[in-house]
Amino acid sequence: SCSVFYGFQRTNCEAKGLSSVPSEIPDNTQWLNLNSNRMESLPEGVFDRVTQLTILSLYDNQLSALPAGVFDRLINLKELYFSNNQLTSLPAGVFEKLTRLTLLGLNDNQLTSNPAAVLDQMMNLKQLYLYNNNLEALPAGVFNKLTQLAYLSLQEN
């Protein structure tokens, strides 16, 4: 089972062999670590109860796709880590409600498509990690709406 640190509003489910997000995560969790598990998919609505999340980390799983509205209730999210999964594309609008996001880690996936449509709403994004994917070409101006972007990593594509 996951370790809950109530005073810090953190829930640590790292390396628990989980194939799905546990239902017993406290509603007031602000930092959720689901790294190094065996999750292949995320059902829509899986994060609807944990609306106070500011950090969500799902790196080193086996996620190959994301449902379009899976993050819609996470309006307070500031950091989202998806590194080292098997994502090949991102549905349009998947991040559109995450207007407070400052860090997005999508490195070490298999992304092949232009991420522009999913990044347009991220006005506060400061760090974007897209290295080690399969991005072959990006259109001119793809990052123009990301006016706060201070760090962009695209190597090994």
N, CA, C and O of each residue as an XYZ file, in Angstrom:
628
protein
N       0.839     -1.193      0.000
C       0.000      0.000      0.000
C       0.878      1.249      0.000
O       2.079      1.179      0.263
N       0.279      2.361     -0.290
C       0.990      3.633     -0.393
C       1.264      4.212      0.989
O       0.545      3.930      1.947
N       2.307      5.019      1.077
C       2.618      5.732      2.312
C       1.994      7.114      2.238
O       2.191      7.846      1.268
N       1.234      7.467      3.279
C       0.578      8.772      3.319
C       1.237      9.604      4.413
O       1.351      9.171      5.559
N       1.668     10.802      4.037
C       2.275     11.742      4.983
C       1.288     12.894      5.150
O       1.348     13.888      4.425
N       0.380     12.747      6.117
C      -0.741     13.672      6.249
C      -0.311     15.103      6.514
O      -0.903     16.027      5.957
N       0.709     15.319      7.353
C       1.165     16.670      7.661
C       1.685     17.404      6.437
O       1.630     18.632      6.364
N       2.189     16.645      5.481
C       2.761     17.243      4.274
C       1.835     17.098      3.064
O       2.153     17.570      1.973
N       0.699     16.448      3.261
C      -0.279     16.199      2.188
C       0.386     15.506      0.990
O       0.145     15.849     -0.167
N       1.230     14.520      1.313
C       1.928     13.748      0.285
C       1.516     12.289      0.348
O       1.300     11.732      1.425
N       1.412     11.681     -0.822
C       1.128     10.256     -0.905
C       2.170      9.635     -1.826
O       2.310     10.025     -2.985
N       2.895      8.662     -1.288
C       3.972      8.016     -2.033
C       3.580      6.579     -2.370
O       3.453      5.730     -1.487
N       3.392      6.325     -3.664
C       3.037      4.990     -4.150
C       4.120      4.462     -5.095
O       3.840      3.638     -5.965
N       5.334      4.929     -4.924
C       6.424      4.564     -5.826
C       6.801      3.093     -5.683
O       6.920      2.569     -4.576
N       6.988      2.436     -6.840
C       7.491      1.060     -6.912
C       6.679      0.087     -6.060
O       7.239     -0.702     -5.298
N       5.372      0.150     -6.195
C       4.477     -0.756     -5.457
C       3.889     -1.842     -6.359
O       3.051     -2.628     -5.917
N       4.324     -1.888     -7.616
C       3.792     -2.887     -8.544
C       2.354     -2.622     -8.956
O       1.645     -3.544     -9.360
N       1.918     -1.373     -8.859
C       0.524     -1.013     -9.137
C       0.226     -1.033    -10.633
O       1.027     -0.563    -11.441
N      -0.929     -1.579    -10.991
C      -1.377     -1.526    -12.385
C      -2.471     -0.471    -12.569
O      -2.904     -0.208    -13.691
N      -2.914      0.128    -11.463
C      -3.901      1.206    -11.531
C      -3.685      2.157    -10.356
O      -3.003      1.822     -9.387
N      -4.274      3.341    -10.456
C      -4.177      4.335     -9.390
C      -5.046      3.864     -8.223
O      -6.231      3.591     -8.409
N      -4.469      3.766     -7.018
C      -5.256      3.297     -5.862
C      -6.397      4.243     -5.519
O      -6.266      5.459     -5.651
N      -7.497      3.689     -5.084
C      -8.672      4.512     -4.749
C      -8.555      5.159     -3.374
O      -9.291      6.100     -3.077
N      -7.646      4.673     -2.530
C      -7.572      5.193     -1.155
C      -6.677      6.422     -0.996
O      -6.325      6.774      0.130
N      -6.305      7.074     -2.078
C      -5.500      8.293     -1.980
C      -6.347      9.381     -1.327
O      -7.451      9.663     -1.792
N      -5.840     10.004     -0.245
C      -6.627     11.046      0.433
C      -6.973     12.204     -0.510
O      -6.161     12.610     -1.341
N      -8.181     12.718     -0.364
C      -8.662     13.800     -1.226
C      -7.782     15.043     -1.165
O      -7.669     15.766     -2.154
N      -7.151     15.304     -0.008
C      -6.371     16.535      0.159
C      -4.898     16.383     -0.249
O      -4.090     17.272      0.020
N      -4.552     15.282     -0.885
C      -3.175     15.068     -1.337
C      -2.771     16.186     -2.301
O      -3.504     16.529     -3.229
N      -1.577     16.743     -2.051
C      -1.048     17.780     -2.940
C       0.101     17.251     -3.796
O       0.351     17.770     -4.884
N       0.791     16.240     -3.321
C       1.929     15.652     -4.040
C       1.684     14.154     -4.126
O       1.601     13.473     -3.104
N       1.571     13.646     -5.342
C       1.265     12.234     -5.554
C       2.356     11.601     -6.410
O       2.575     11.994     -7.556
N       3.029     10.623     -5.836
C       4.114      9.915     -6.507
C       3.629      8.521     -6.898
O       3.390      7.669     -6.041
N       3.486      8.303     -8.208
C       3.077      7.003     -8.748
C       4.177      6.428     -9.650
O       3.907      5.617    -10.536
N       5.406      6.857     -9.412
C       6.537      6.442    -10.237
C       6.837      4.954    -10.123
O       6.544      4.318     -9.111
N       7.426      4.418    -11.182
C       7.975      3.056    -11.188
C       6.947      1.994    -10.818
O       7.181      1.155     -9.948
N       5.810      2.050    -11.494
C       4.778      1.028    -11.333
C       4.521      0.370    -12.687
O       5.346      0.477    -13.595
N       3.390     -0.304    -12.825
C       3.092     -1.048    -14.058
C       1.826     -0.545    -14.753
O       1.148     -1.299    -15.451
N       1.518      0.727    -14.556
C       0.291      1.274    -15.128
C       0.407      1.412    -16.639
O       1.358      2.003    -17.151
N      -0.573      0.858    -17.344
C      -0.606      0.921    -18.805
C      -1.606      1.950    -19.305
O      -1.508      2.415    -20.441
N      -2.573      2.309    -18.460
C      -3.578      3.288    -18.864
C      -4.121      4.013    -17.635
O      -3.978      3.547    -16.505
N      -4.738      5.150    -17.880
C      -5.394      5.936    -16.838
C      -6.848      6.121    -17.256
O      -7.113      6.714    -18.302
N      -7.792      5.629    -16.464
C      -9.199      5.829    -16.833
C      -9.617      7.280    -16.621
O      -9.097      7.958    -15.735
N     -10.547      7.748    -17.429
C     -11.093      9.087    -17.235
C     -11.676      9.173    -15.833
O     -12.301      8.229    -15.349
N     -11.467     10.307    -15.189
C     -12.011     10.518    -13.851
C     -11.142     10.003    -12.723
O     -11.499     10.179    -11.558
N     -10.021      9.378    -13.020
C      -9.195      8.762    -11.978
C      -8.636      9.789    -10.984
O      -8.364      9.447     -9.833
N      -8.463     11.039    -11.418
C      -7.919     12.073    -10.527
C      -8.968     13.096    -10.101
O      -8.611     14.135     -9.546
N     -10.240     12.836    -10.343
C     -11.288     13.818    -10.077
C     -11.428     14.195     -8.603
O     -11.863     15.306     -8.300
N     -11.077     13.313     -7.692
C     -11.201     13.587     -6.246
C     -10.038     14.387     -5.684
O     -10.195     15.082     -4.681
N      -8.875     14.300     -6.312
C      -7.664     14.900     -5.735
C      -7.384     16.256     -6.393
O      -6.337     16.464     -7.006
N      -8.333     17.156     -6.251
C      -8.275     18.444     -6.944
C      -7.232     19.396     -6.364
O      -6.943     20.428     -6.968
N      -6.658     19.065     -5.195
C      -5.650     19.933     -4.600
C      -4.233     19.584     -5.049
O      -3.268     20.208     -4.609
N      -4.108     18.586     -5.925
C      -2.776     18.186     -6.389
C      -2.018     19.360     -6.995
O      -2.551     20.102     -7.820
N      -0.761     19.516     -6.571
C       0.129     20.484     -7.208
C       1.265     19.770     -7.939
O       1.841     20.318     -8.879
N       1.589     18.547     -7.507
C       2.631     17.756     -8.167
C       2.097     16.339     -8.403
O       1.643     15.673     -7.473
N       2.158     15.897     -9.648
C       1.755     14.543    -10.026
C       2.896     13.923    -10.812
O       3.316     14.445    -11.846
N       3.391     12.801    -10.306
C       4.528     12.152    -10.950
C       4.176     10.712    -11.319
O       3.835      9.893    -10.465
N       4.270     10.433    -12.614
C       3.924      9.117    -13.160
C       5.053      8.556    -14.014
O       4.811      7.757    -14.918
N       6.290      8.972    -13.730
C       7.363      8.488    -14.594
C       7.671      7.022    -14.333
O       7.418      6.488    -13.253
N       8.224      6.396    -15.357
C       8.616      4.986    -15.305
C       7.414      4.067    -15.065
O       7.408      3.241    -14.152
N       6.401      4.241    -15.914
C       5.279      3.318    -15.976
C       5.225      2.791    -17.411
O       6.225      2.851    -18.127
N       4.092      2.287    -17.829
C       3.954      1.763    -19.191
C       2.777      2.418    -19.903
O       2.090      1.783    -20.703
N       2.553      3.685    -19.604
C       1.425      4.415    -20.176
C       1.652      4.663    -21.662
O       2.678      5.218    -22.055
N       0.696      4.253    -22.480
C       0.829      4.433    -23.923
C      -0.164      5.452    -24.471
O      -0.017      5.901    -25.608
N      -1.169      5.824    -23.688
C      -2.174      6.796    -24.134
C      -2.787      7.482    -22.915
O      -2.744      6.959    -21.801
N      -3.355      8.658    -23.148
C      -4.031      9.412    -22.093
C      -5.429      9.777    -22.566
O      -5.594     10.222    -23.702
N      -6.450      9.598    -21.713
C      -7.781     10.070    -22.100
C      -7.806     11.601    -22.098
O      -7.143     12.227    -21.270
N      -8.545     12.193    -22.993
C      -8.535     13.647    -23.189
C      -8.840     14.434    -21.913
O      -8.194     15.455    -21.678
N      -9.781     14.013    -21.090
C     -10.175     14.804    -19.925
C      -9.588     14.342    -18.600
O     -10.078     14.743    -17.545
N      -8.571     13.524    -18.626
C      -8.076     12.899    -17.394
C      -7.551     13.912    -16.366
O      -7.560     13.625    -15.169
N      -7.097     15.079    -16.808
C      -6.553     16.078    -15.871
C      -7.462     17.289    -15.682
O      -7.046     18.266    -15.059
N      -8.672     17.253    -16.192
C      -9.531     18.436    -16.217
C      -9.826     19.031    -14.837
O     -10.043     20.239    -14.736
N      -9.839     18.240    -13.793
C     -10.156     18.757    -12.445
C      -8.907     19.177    -11.676
O      -9.016     19.664    -10.551
N      -7.728     18.997    -12.260
C      -6.471     19.297    -11.563
C      -5.993     20.717    -11.866
O      -4.876     20.916    -12.345
N      -6.835     21.686    -11.588
C      -6.545     23.063    -11.971
C      -5.419     23.697    -11.140
O      -4.910     24.755    -11.508
N      -5.026     23.063    -10.026
C      -3.945     23.587     -9.196
C      -2.588     22.966     -9.516
O      -1.582     23.316     -8.900
N      -2.560     22.053    -10.470
C      -1.332     21.324    -10.777
C      -0.252     22.260    -11.303
O      -0.492     23.072    -12.196
N       0.955     22.128    -10.725
C       2.092     22.953    -11.136
C       3.184     22.134    -11.807
O       3.908     22.644    -12.662
N       3.308     20.859    -11.422
C       4.342     20.002    -12.006
C       3.737     18.659    -12.384
O       3.038     18.029    -11.591
N       4.023     18.231    -13.620
C       3.493     16.974    -14.136
C       4.627     16.209    -14.811
O       5.228     16.687    -15.773
N       4.910     15.020    -14.294
C       6.016     14.208    -14.791
C       5.489     12.931    -15.445
O       4.823     12.116    -14.806
N       5.803     12.776    -16.737
C       5.406     11.594    -17.498
C       6.595     10.917    -18.149
O       6.421     10.135    -19.085
N       7.778     11.195    -17.684
C       8.987     10.662    -18.304
C       9.011      9.141    -18.261
O       8.459      8.515    -17.356
N       9.661      8.570    -19.259
C       9.901      7.119    -19.311
C       8.599      6.312    -19.295
O       8.396      5.428    -18.463
N       7.731      6.652    -20.243
C       6.535      5.865    -20.497
C       6.553      5.480    -21.974
O       7.613      5.484    -22.599
N       5.410      5.153    -22.527
C       5.353      4.723    -23.927
C       4.366      5.556    -24.738
O       3.749      5.064    -25.683
N       4.226      6.824    -24.356
C       3.295      7.703    -25.055
C       3.780      7.968    -26.478
O       4.938      8.330    -26.692
N       2.884      7.784    -27.449
C       3.224      8.065    -28.843
C       2.571      9.355    -29.319
O       3.059      9.985    -30.258
N       1.480      9.752    -28.687
C       0.804     11.003    -29.039
C       0.018     11.494    -27.832
O      -0.156     10.771    -26.851
N      -0.449     12.723    -27.918
C      -1.223     13.340    -26.845
C      -2.536     13.830    -27.436
O      -2.528     14.503    -28.466
N      -3.668     13.507    -26.806
C      -4.942     13.967    -27.355
C      -5.071     15.491    -27.263
O      -4.621     16.092    -26.287
N      -5.669     16.099    -28.247
C      -5.889     17.546    -28.236
C      -6.624     17.935    -26.966
O      -7.601     17.292    -26.583
N      -6.155     18.978    -26.321
C      -6.817     19.489    -25.131
C      -6.522     18.747    -23.848
O      -7.099     19.086    -22.815
N      -5.653     17.750    -23.860
C      -5.412     16.951    -22.654
C      -4.892     17.798    -21.491
O      -5.146     17.471    -20.332
N      -4.174     18.873    -21.782
C      -3.622     19.723    -20.725
C      -4.311     21.086    -20.644
O      -3.826     21.964    -19.930
N      -5.422     21.293    -21.350
C      -5.981     22.642    -21.491
C      -6.450     23.278    -20.187
O      -6.489     24.504    -20.091
N      -6.805     22.489    -19.192
C      -7.241     23.056    -17.906
C      -6.070     23.303    -16.956
O      -6.256     23.869    -15.879
N      -4.879     22.888    -17.343
C      -3.704     22.996    -16.468
C      -2.978     24.322    -16.686
O      -1.794     24.343    -17.026
N      -3.690     25.418    -16.490
C      -3.134     26.734    -16.790
C      -2.078     27.185    -15.784
O      -1.350     28.141    -16.048
N      -1.984     26.516    -14.640
C      -0.969     26.885    -13.634
C       0.295     26.037    -13.747
O       1.242     26.222    -12.983
N       0.306     25.123    -14.686
C       1.448     24.224    -14.831
C       2.719     25.003    -15.166
O       2.731     25.817    -16.089
N       3.791     24.746    -14.406
C       5.079     25.395    -14.666
C       6.116     24.412    -15.196
O       7.098     24.826    -15.811
N       5.909     23.109    -14.964
C       6.862     22.098    -15.431
C       6.108     20.922    -16.026
O       5.169     20.400    -15.425
N       6.537     20.507    -17.234
C       5.948     19.346    -17.902
C       7.076     18.464    -18.411
O       7.856     18.861    -19.277
N       7.146     17.260    -17.858
C       8.169     16.307    -18.260
C       7.582     15.207    -19.122
O       6.869     14.332    -18.631
N       7.888     15.256    -20.411
C       7.410     14.246    -21.361
C       8.584     13.529    -22.023
O       8.407     12.851    -23.036
N       9.755     13.674    -21.467
C      10.949     13.057    -22.043
C      10.906     11.539    -21.919
O      10.169     10.981    -21.106
N      11.713     10.893    -22.744
C      11.851      9.430    -22.726
C      10.527      8.714    -22.970
O      10.176      7.762    -22.272
N       9.806      9.194    -23.972
C       8.600      8.533    -24.448
C       8.818      8.201    -25.915
O       9.958      8.116    -26.370
N       7.746      8.014    -26.649
C       7.844      7.713    -28.075
C       6.989      8.681    -28.886
O       6.421      8.316    -29.915
N       6.907      9.918    -28.407
C       6.076     10.921    -29.064
C       6.568     11.176    -30.479
O       7.755     11.404    -30.712
N       5.636     11.131    -31.412
C       5.975     11.362    -32.814
C       5.274     12.594    -33.362
O       5.712     13.164    -34.361
N       4.185     13.012    -32.716
C       3.376     14.087    -33.294
C       3.700     15.432    -32.666
O       4.220     15.524    -31.554
N       3.377     16.452    -33.409
C       3.574     17.833    -32.994
C       2.769     18.119    -31.716
O       1.549     17.950    -31.715
N       3.425     18.544    -30.635
C       2.710     18.784    -29.376
C       2.033     20.145    -29.289
O       1.472     20.478    -28.245
N       2.069     20.935    -30.346
C       1.574     22.315    -30.285
C       0.144     22.429    -29.783
O      -0.139     23.278    -28.937
N      -0.757     21.605    -30.276
C      -2.173     21.712    -29.912
C      -2.410     21.473    -28.428
O      -3.395     21.970    -27.881
N      -1.550     20.738    -27.772
C      -1.762     20.465    -26.351
C      -1.009     21.448    -25.457
O      -1.210     21.452    -24.242
N      -0.155     22.271    -26.032
C       0.645     23.197    -25.236
C       0.096     24.619    -25.228
O       0.488     25.426    -24.385
N      -0.799     24.933    -26.148
C      -1.242     26.309    -26.344
C      -1.792     27.002    -25.096
O      -1.612     28.211    -24.946
N      -2.446     26.280    -24.213
C      -3.055     26.899    -23.032
C      -2.090     27.064    -21.870
O      -2.465     27.628    -20.842
N      -0.880     26.597    -22.000
C       0.054     26.557    -20.873
C       0.848     27.853    -20.746
O       2.060     27.876    -20.960
N       0.155     28.920    -20.400
C       0.760     30.250    -20.351
C       1.825     30.398    -19.275
O       2.682     31.275    -19.384
N       1.795     29.560    -18.232
C       2.757     29.671    -17.136
C       3.881     28.648    -17.200
O       4.708     28.569    -16.292
N       3.910     27.866    -18.274
C       4.922     26.821    -18.378
C       6.322     27.432    -18.459
O       6.605     28.269    -19.316
N       7.191     26.990    -17.542
C       8.567     27.497    -17.500
C       9.571     26.451    -17.978
O      10.602     26.799    -18.554
N       9.274     25.161    -17.739
C      10.182     24.088    -18.117
C       9.433     23.019    -18.900
O       8.396     22.522    -18.460
N       9.973     22.671    -20.073
C       9.362     21.664    -20.927
C      10.425     20.676    -21.381
O      11.393     21.047    -22.046
N      10.236     19.427    -21.017
C      11.197     18.368    -21.324
C      10.594     17.428    -22.363
O       9.659     16.682    -22.073
N      11.140     17.474    -23.573
C      10.671     16.627    -24.677
C      11.808     15.787    -25.259
O      11.651     15.196    -26.328
N      12.939     15.729    -24.577
C      14.081     14.998    -25.125
C      13.844     13.491    -25.149
O      13.043     12.948    -24.389
N      14.567     12.845    -26.045
C      14.510     11.391    -26.213
C      13.100     10.896    -26.542
O      12.563     10.002    -25.888
N      12.523     11.506    -27.576
C      11.259     11.054    -28.158
C      11.526     10.769    -29.634
O      12.678     10.584    -30.028
N      10.494     10.732    -30.437
C      10.644     10.503    -31.876
C      10.084     11.663    -32.686
O       9.520     11.465    -33.761
N      10.243     12.872    -32.163
C       9.771     14.065    -32.863
C      10.726     14.372    -34.006
O      11.917     14.587    -33.781
N      10.211     14.392    -35.229
C      11.083     14.613    -36.386
C      11.097     16.053    -36.846
O      12.133     16.552    -37.284
N       9.977     16.723    -36.756
C       9.906     18.112    -37.197
C       8.844     18.843    -36.391
O       7.814     18.271    -36.031
N       9.105     20.095    -36.116
C       8.146     20.939    -35.421
C       7.914     22.178    -36.269
O       8.873     22.746    -36.792
N       6.669     22.614    -36.419
C       6.406     23.799    -37.237
C       6.982     25.065    -36.607
O       7.129     25.157    -35.388
N       7.299     26.015    -37.440
C       7.796     27.303    -36.951
C       6.778     27.905    -35.991
O       5.575     27.838    -36.240
N       7.248     28.487    -34.907
C       6.379     29.150    -33.943
C       5.636     28.232    -33.004
O       4.724     28.673    -32.304
N       6.004     26.960    -32.973
C       5.267     25.980    -32.166
C       5.250     26.352    -30.675
O       4.312     25.998    -29.962
N       6.270     27.055    -30.209
C       6.343     27.400    -28.788
C       6.057     28.882    -28.532
O       6.288     29.363    -27.423
N       5.568     29.602    -29.514
C       5.378     31.052    -29.393
C       4.418     31.457    -28.278
O       4.609     32.506    -27.662
N       3.402     30.661    -28.007
C       2.426     31.024    -26.969
C       2.940     30.752    -25.561
O       2.324     31.170    -24.581
N       4.053     30.061    -25.459
C       4.630     29.741    -24.150
C       5.573     30.873    -23.734
O       6.794     30.717    -23.739
N       4.988     31.994    -23.382
C       5.780     33.207    -23.148
C       6.636     33.149    -21.886
O       7.583     33.925    -21.759
N       6.331     32.256    -20.955
C       7.106     32.132    -19.723
C       8.200     31.062    -19.827
O       8.986     30.888    -18.895
N       8.253     30.352    -20.947
C       9.170     29.219    -21.085
C      10.623     29.677    -20.937
O      11.099     30.536    -21.678
N      11.310     29.086    -19.968
C      12.713     29.424    -19.710
C      13.640     28.273    -20.070
O      14.820     28.494    -20.345
N      13.121     27.039    -20.073
C      13.953     25.879    -20.369
C      13.195     24.919    -21.275
O      12.081     24.498    -20.962
N      13.810     24.582    -22.395
C      13.238     23.651    -23.361
C      14.303     22.641    -23.736
O      15.404     23.014    -24.140
N      13.978     21.364    -23.604
C      14.932     20.305    -23.917
C      14.360     19.417    -25.015
O      13.339     18.755    -24.826
N      15.039     19.413    -26.179
C      14.569     18.665    -27.344
C      15.603     17.682    -27.889
O      15.360     17.063    -28.925
N      16.737     17.520    -27.232
C      17.783     16.674    -27.807
C      17.341     15.219    -27.935
O      16.398     14.779    -27.277
N      18.030     14.495    -28.780
C      17.789     13.066    -29.030
C      16.380     12.782    -29.547
O      15.679     11.901    -29.050
N      15.992     13.552    -30.558
C      14.728     13.299    -31.246
C      15.028     12.964    -32.696
O      14.108     12.712    -33.474
